[in-house]
């Protein structure tokens, strides 16, 4: 298995270096590709992942939301499954009144939340469809992302389009955001600090809402038409060069 993994990694490297061009979906991956020297600037394109058209330019409340913290993601270590319970319990110690919405974590995640926290599990979902997810985003005021790696992090951009304040690690899409203005960056090695930050922002709805509004404006550029036009232009430039 170890040898197979090494071979797969080497094949990825060959593909990245030998392809005519390389397209990535965030400045985070673009920076990595540049560091590795996979492609020259004219053969490397970063296109941020678009959002559904109906989620863009949607009407958002012009007032702060009631504090509700959201977490949406698979129940795996990379997404922060080992940290969610600890942070929930730390926040609960200070603010047991704060509500949580947790979705997409599967049966094991839901069981762990039920067994090891005191929060209401009425808003803990193993999986949700698109329509239900829209409803949940609309009710959240803060979205917590604890990922150690994201190529993009679609959940974060989706939540921002619904006026949520993003609290996240600086990976994927978040790598290119302005800390303290469009989102708030966190260090996943410091769960105490993350919990304190969540409690603080929950108690300062005006501050949180200002960040949410800037984040909302930032994601309006994530349009399919723009992405398709840029990708077509990039491919055409590679064809002409050949």
Secondary structure, 3 states (H helix, E strand, C coil): CHHHHHHHHHHHHHHHHHCCCEEECCHHHHHHHHHHCCCCHHHEEECCCCCCHHHCCCCCCCCCCCCEEEEECCCCHHHCHHHHHHHHHHHHHHCCCCEEEEECCHHHHHHHHHHHCCCCHHHEECCCCHHHHHHHHHHCCEEEECCCCCCCCHHHHHHHHCCCEEEECCCHHHHHCCECCCEEECCCCCHHHHHHHHHHHHCCHHHHHHHHHHHHHHHCCCCHHHHHHHHHHHHHHHHHHC
